[in-house]
Amino acid sequence: MEGKNFIIFGSSSGIGEATALALKAKGANVFGFARKENEQLKAAGINQFSLDVTSEDWSIVEQNIPAQLDGLVYAPGTINLKPFQRLTPADFKNDFEVNVLGAVKVLNIALKSLKTNGSASVVLYSTVAAKLGMGFHASIAASKGAIEGLGKSLASEWAPAKIRVNVIAPSLTDTPLAGNLLSSSEKREASDK
């Protein structure tokens, strides 16, 4: 990983933060994009840029993406657990903007830099809820299911350019995003079932 260039979206906490720190520890040049700055990433020497993935202005990414990119991780996510009848079209729209359209925007911007590498990798994050049909997950499962379809399609389309595209679908992970769902021993035990 020494000297390789990676951009991580959703780098300020959770899985994105852990990925950024792991890559930096192996000598990679890491460029983190998130809504807020992270002091631990700053102390590690990771380049950080402020970006809300639902924003229309992505110039900060265009201006700071390396000419050659070894890898891209898109880790932003949402947890909007409600019964279907309480979900509004706005809830679905927000989940799609964060989980799908943000990924589409960055992949469009990064494609040229990924192609110059000759062996680049893209990692997108989904959730087990997209495959398992879990209750109260309609909006999240729909948007993350779209990420899985996007990942499979791009894996096929970009293979001739030697760009690997993978989707990881973890179950509930102990991150700040899932904090309320794992805030007691009872909730932690229930999530293990």
Short mmCIF file of the C-alpha atoms (twelve columns), coordinates in Angstrom:
data_MODEL
# 
_entry.id   MODEL 
# 
loop_
_atom_site.group_PDB 
_atom_site.id 
_atom_site.type_symbol 
_atom_site.label_atom_id 
_atom_site.label_alt_id 
_atom_site.label_comp_id 
_atom_site.label_asym_id 
_atom_site.label_seq_id 
_atom_site.Cartn_x 
_atom_site.Cartn_y 
_atom_site.Cartn_z 
_atom_site.pdbx_PDB_model_num 
ATOM 1   C CA . MET A 1   0.000   0.000   0.000   1 
ATOM 2   C CA . GLU A 2   3.022   2.249   0.361   1 
ATOM 3   C CA . GLY A 3   2.538   5.421   -1.691  1 
ATOM 4   C CA . LYS A 4   -0.790  4.336   -3.212  1 
ATOM 5   C CA . ASN A 5   -3.664  6.824   -3.457  1 
ATOM 6   C CA . PHE A 6   -7.069  6.143   -1.920  1 
ATOM 7   C CA . ILE A 7   -10.156 8.285   -1.454  1 
ATOM 8   C CA . ILE A 8   -12.601 7.401   1.296   1 
ATOM 9   C CA . PHE A 9   -16.103 8.847   1.471   1 
ATOM 10  C CA . GLY A 10  -17.696 8.806   4.908   1 
ATOM 11  C CA . SER A 11  -14.235 8.909   6.480   1 
ATOM 12  C CA . SER A 12  -15.106 10.788  9.670   1 
ATOM 13  C CA . SER A 13  -16.528 7.820   11.597  1 
ATOM 14  C CA . GLY A 14  -17.376 4.140   11.631  1 
ATOM 15  C CA . ILE A 15  -16.277 1.873   8.811   1 
ATOM 16  C CA . GLY A 16  -14.955 4.765   6.701   1 
ATOM 17  C CA . GLU A 17  -12.769 6.021   9.553   1 
ATOM 18  C CA . ALA A 18  -11.413 2.530   10.291  1 
ATOM 19  C CA . THR A 19  -10.625 1.985   6.603   1 
ATOM 20  C CA . ALA A 20  -8.854  5.346   6.295   1 
ATOM 21  C CA . LEU A 21  -6.708  4.663   9.372   1 
ATOM 22  C CA . ALA A 22  -5.859  1.113   8.243   1 
ATOM 23  C CA . LEU A 23  -4.762  2.294   4.798   1 
ATOM 24  C CA . LYS A 24  -2.707  5.151   6.272   1 
ATOM 25  C CA . ALA A 25  -1.011  2.728   8.692   1 
ATOM 26  C CA . LYS A 26  0.135   0.706   5.656   1 
ATOM 27  C CA . GLY A 27  1.712   3.788   4.045   1 
ATOM 28  C CA . ALA A 28  -1.057  4.819   1.653   1 
ATOM 29  C CA . ASN A 29  -1.922  8.402   0.759   1 
ATOM 30  C CA . VAL A 30  -5.488  8.786   2.013   1 
ATOM 31  C CA . PHE A 31  -7.920  11.531  1.043   1 
ATOM 32  C CA . GLY A 32  -10.985 11.568  3.296   1 
ATOM 33  C CA . PHE A 33  -14.283 13.216  2.431   1 
ATOM 34  C CA . ALA A 34  -16.962 13.648  5.084   1 
ATOM 35  C CA . ARG A 35  -19.346 16.202  6.543   1 
ATOM 36  C CA . LYS A 36  -17.072 16.866  9.507   1 
ATOM 37  C CA . GLU A 37  -13.376 16.727  10.326  1 
ATOM 38  C CA . ASN A 38  -12.017 13.908  12.479  1 
ATOM 39  C CA . GLU A 39  -9.224  14.686  14.955  1 
ATOM 40  C CA . GLN A 40  -7.866  11.124  14.875  1 
ATOM 41  C CA . LEU A 41  -7.535  11.269  11.087  1 
ATOM 42  C CA . LYS A 42  -5.883  14.671  11.363  1 
ATOM 43  C CA . ALA A 43  -3.368  13.312  13.890  1 
ATOM 44  C CA . ALA A 44  -2.627  10.406  11.530  1 
ATOM 45  C CA . GLY A 45  -1.832  12.844  8.701   1 
ATOM 46  C CA . ILE A 46  -4.837  12.015  6.543   1 
ATOM 47  C CA . ASN A 47  -5.963  14.700  4.110   1 
ATOM 48  C CA . GLN A 48  -9.539  15.653  4.991   1 
ATOM 49  C CA . PHE A 49  -12.098 17.568  2.987   1 
ATOM 50  C CA . SER A 50  -15.563 18.706  4.008   1 
ATOM 51  C CA . LEU A 51  -18.370 17.351  1.820   1 
ATOM 52  C CA . ASP A 52  -22.020 16.547  2.343   1 
ATOM 53  C CA . VAL A 53  -22.727 13.870  -0.274  1 
ATOM 54  C CA . THR A 54  -26.227 15.271  -0.800  1 
ATOM 55  C CA . SER A 55  -24.727 18.597  -1.915  1 
ATOM 56  C CA . GLU A 56  -24.870 19.754  -5.516  1 
ATOM 57  C CA . ASP A 57  -21.348 21.233  -5.296  1 
ATOM 58  C CA . TRP A 58  -18.700 18.529  -5.693  1 
ATOM 59  C CA . SER A 59  -15.887 20.866  -6.767  1 
ATOM 60  C CA . ILE A 60  -13.910 19.979  -3.615  1 
ATOM 61  C CA . VAL A 61  -13.643 16.405  -4.942  1 
ATOM 62  C CA . GLU A 62  -12.790 17.494  -8.487  1 
ATOM 63  C CA . GLN A 63  -10.031 19.772  -7.157  1 
ATOM 64  C CA . ASN A 64  -8.473  17.233  -4.779  1 
ATOM 65  C CA . ILE A 65  -8.661  13.884  -6.521  1 
ATOM 66  C CA . PRO A 66  -5.246  12.433  -7.422  1 
ATOM 67  C CA . ALA A 67  -4.499  11.993  -11.134 1 
ATOM 68  C CA . GLN A 68  -3.869  8.308   -10.461 1 
ATOM 69  C CA . LEU A 69  -6.179  6.562   -8.022  1 
ATOM 70  C CA . ASP A 70  -5.533  3.084   -6.619  1 
ATOM 71  C CA . GLY A 71  -8.789  2.760   -4.741  1 
ATOM 72  C CA . LEU A 72  -12.069 4.352   -3.787  1 
ATOM 73  C CA . VAL A 73  -14.280 3.462   -0.819  1 
ATOM 74  C CA . TYR A 74  -17.828 4.791   -0.566  1 
ATOM 75  C CA . ALA A 75  -18.994 4.223   3.023   1 
ATOM 76  C CA . PRO A 76  -21.668 6.836   3.863   1 
ATOM 77  C CA . GLY A 77  -24.900 5.349   5.078   1 
ATOM 78  C CA . THR A 78  -28.248 5.951   6.691   1 
ATOM 79  C CA . ILE A 79  -30.277 4.191   9.364   1 
ATOM 80  C CA . ASN A 80  -33.903 5.179   9.045   1 
ATOM 81  C CA . LEU A 81  -35.775 2.316   10.689  1 
ATOM 82  C CA . LYS A 82  -39.528 2.875   10.576  1 
ATOM 83  C CA . PRO A 83  -42.609 0.872   9.682   1 
ATOM 84  C CA . PHE A 84  -43.344 1.306   5.977   1 
ATOM 85  C CA . GLN A 85  -46.504 3.334   6.599   1 
ATOM 86  C CA . ARG A 86  -44.435 5.930   8.512   1 
ATOM 87  C CA . LEU A 87  -41.824 6.284   5.766   1 
ATOM 88  C CA . THR A 88  -42.404 9.243   3.484   1 
ATOM 89  C CA . PRO A 89  -41.227 9.738   -0.090  1 
ATOM 90  C CA . ALA A 90  -38.771 12.270  1.409   1 
ATOM 91  C CA . ASP A 91  -37.279 9.490   3.592   1 
ATOM 92  C CA . PHE A 92  -36.735 7.315   0.510   1 
ATOM 93  C CA . LYS A 93  -35.307 10.278  -1.418  1 
ATOM 94  C CA . ASN A 94  -32.810 11.082  1.351   1 
ATOM 95  C CA . ASP A 95  -31.651 7.454   1.610   1 
ATOM 96  C CA . PHE A 96  -31.184 7.301   -2.172  1 
ATOM 97  C CA . GLU A 97  -29.292 10.613  -2.232  1 
ATOM 98  C CA . VAL A 98  -26.853 9.472   0.470   1 
ATOM 99  C CA . ASN A 99  -26.497 5.809   -0.455  1 
ATOM 100 C CA . VAL A 100 -26.798 5.804   -4.258  1 
ATOM 101 C CA . LEU A 101 -26.566 9.212   -5.895  1 
ATOM 102 C CA . GLY A 102 -23.528 10.220  -3.824  1 
ATOM 103 C CA . ALA A 103 -21.757 7.077   -5.042  1 
ATOM 104 C CA . VAL A 104 -22.777 7.788   -8.634  1 
ATOM 105 C CA . LYS A 105 -21.406 11.346  -8.391  1 
ATOM 106 C CA . VAL A 106 -18.022 10.310  -7.027  1 
ATOM 107 C CA . LEU A 107 -17.647 7.395   -9.437  1 
ATOM 108 C CA . ASN A 108 -18.248 9.746   -12.364 1 
ATOM 109 C CA . ILE A 109 -15.614 12.149  -11.059 1 
ATOM 110 C CA . ALA A 110 -13.097 9.415   -10.191 1 
ATOM 111 C CA . LEU A 111 -13.354 7.218   -13.285 1 
ATOM 112 C CA . LYS A 112 -10.534 8.878   -15.217 1 
ATOM 113 C CA . SER A 113 -8.173  8.626   -12.215 1 
ATOM 114 C CA . LEU A 114 -9.159  4.988   -11.630 1 
ATOM 115 C CA . LYS A 115 -8.495  4.114   -15.276 1 
ATOM 116 C CA . THR A 116 -4.943  5.533   -15.202 1 
ATOM 117 C CA . ASN A 117 -3.972  3.005   -12.544 1 
ATOM 118 C CA . GLY A 118 -4.311  -0.231  -14.521 1 
ATOM 119 C CA . SER A 119 -5.377  -2.140  -11.396 1 
ATOM 120 C CA . ALA A 120 -7.728  0.010   -9.309  1 
ATOM 121 C CA . SER A 121 -10.356 -1.094  -6.827  1 
ATOM 122 C CA . VAL A 122 -13.741 0.327   -5.829  1 
ATOM 123 C CA . VAL A 123 -15.545 -0.757  -2.658  1 
ATOM 124 C CA . LEU A 124 -19.167 0.203   -2.077  1 
ATOM 125 C CA . TYR A 125 -21.108 -0.541  1.105   1 
ATOM 126 C CA . SER A 126 -24.522 -2.164  1.245   1 
ATOM 127 C CA . THR A 127 -26.286 -3.958  4.112   1 
ATOM 128 C CA . VAL A 128 -27.521 -7.486  4.779   1 
ATOM 129 C CA . ALA A 129 -31.019 -5.955  4.921   1 
ATOM 130 C CA . ALA A 130 -30.953 -5.607  1.119   1 
ATOM 131 C CA . LYS A 131 -30.921 -9.412  0.761   1 
ATOM 132 C CA . LEU A 132 -32.655 -10.646 3.928   1 
ATOM 133 C CA . GLY A 133 -35.906 -8.684  3.825   1 
ATOM 134 C CA . MET A 134 -35.735 -7.319  7.369   1 
ATOM 135 C CA . GLY A 135 -38.725 -5.476  8.808   1 
ATOM 136 C CA . PHE A 136 -38.571 -1.684  9.197   1 
ATOM 137 C CA . HIS A 137 -35.747 -1.516  6.619   1 
ATOM 138 C CA . ALA A 138 -37.740 -0.729  3.437   1 
ATOM 139 C CA . SER A 139 -36.042 2.569   2.599   1 
ATOM 140 C CA . ILE A 140 -32.526 1.469   3.516   1 
ATOM 141 C CA . ALA A 141 -32.883 -1.916  1.804   1 
ATOM 142 C CA . ALA A 142 -34.205 -0.259  -1.356  1 
ATOM 143 C CA . SER A 143 -31.301 2.180   -1.591  1 
ATOM 144 C CA . LYS A 144 -28.630 -0.351  -0.655  1 
ATOM 145 C CA . GLY A 145 -30.173 -2.845  -3.101  1 
ATOM 146 C CA . ALA A 146 -29.607 -0.191  -5.747  1 
ATOM 147 C CA . ILE A 147 -25.949 0.021   -4.668  1 
ATOM 148 C CA . GLU A 148 -25.632 -3.741  -5.135  1 
ATOM 149 C CA . GLY A 149 -27.072 -3.503  -8.641  1 
ATOM 150 C CA . LEU A 150 -24.779 -0.586  -9.451  1 
ATOM 151 C CA . GLY A 151 -21.756 -2.490  -8.158  1 
ATOM 152 C CA . LYS A 152 -22.511 -5.612  -10.212 1 
ATOM 153 C CA . SER A 153 -23.105 -3.607  -13.363 1 
ATOM 154 C CA . LEU A 154 -19.915 -1.559  -12.975 1 
ATOM 155 C CA . ALA A 155 -17.868 -4.661  -12.140 1 
ATOM 156 C CA . SER A 156 -18.822 -6.040  -15.539 1 
ATOM 157 C CA . GLU A 157 -18.513 -2.765  -17.434 1 
ATOM 158 C CA . TRP A 158 -15.208 -1.674  -15.918 1 
ATOM 159 C CA . ALA A 159 -13.434 -5.072  -15.932 1 
ATOM 160 C CA . PRO A 160 -11.766 -4.379  -19.314 1 
ATOM 161 C CA . ALA A 161 -10.226 -1.231  -17.753 1 
ATOM 162 C CA . LYS A 162 -8.921  -3.430  -14.898 1 
ATOM 163 C CA . ILE A 163 -11.066 -1.692  -12.282 1 
ATOM 164 C CA . ARG A 164 -12.447 -4.111  -9.707  1 
ATOM 165 C CA . VAL A 165 -15.786 -3.185  -8.134  1 
ATOM 166 C CA . ASN A 166 -16.940 -4.946  -4.977  1 
ATOM 167 C CA . VAL A 167 -19.878 -4.442  -2.656  1 
ATOM 168 C CA . ILE A 168 -19.634 -5.339  1.029   1 
ATOM 169 C CA . ALA A 169 -22.891 -5.948  2.913   1 
ATOM 170 C CA . PRO A 170 -22.210 -6.031  6.660   1 
ATOM 171 C CA . SER A 171 -24.808 -6.670  9.306   1 
ATOM 172 C CA . LEU A 172 -25.325 -4.213  12.159  1 
ATOM 173 C CA . THR A 173 -21.883 -2.870  13.026  1 
ATOM 174 C CA . ASP A 174 -20.907 -1.037  16.208  1 
ATOM 175 C CA . THR A 175 -20.421 2.431   14.724  1 
ATOM 176 C CA . PRO A 176 -21.719 5.894   15.670  1 
ATOM 177 C CA . LEU A 177 -24.421 5.497   12.989  1 
ATOM 178 C CA . ALA A 178 -25.767 2.412   14.778  1 
ATOM 179 C CA . GLY A 179 -25.196 3.798   18.277  1 
ATOM 180 C CA . ASN A 180 -28.884 4.071   19.232  1 
ATOM 181 C CA . LEU A 181 -29.541 0.525   18.054  1 
ATOM 182 C CA . LEU A 182 -26.744 -0.882  20.238  1 
ATOM 183 C CA . SER A 183 -27.047 1.447   23.242  1 
ATOM 184 C CA . SER A 184 -27.871 -1.228  25.862  1 
ATOM 185 C CA . SER A 185 -26.953 -4.832  26.577  1 
ATOM 186 C CA . GLU A 186 -30.525 -5.876  25.695  1 
ATOM 187 C CA . LYS A 187 -30.316 -4.177  22.304  1 
ATOM 188 C CA . ARG A 188 -26.884 -5.699  21.638  1 
ATOM 189 C CA . GLU A 189 -28.203 -9.154  22.508  1 
ATOM 190 C CA . ALA A 190 -31.237 -8.678  20.242  1 
ATOM 191 C CA . SER A 191 -29.011 -7.622  17.339  1 
ATOM 192 C CA . ASP A 192 -27.028 -10.867 17.621  1 
ATOM 193 C CA . LYS A 193 -30.104 -12.986 16.857  1 
# 
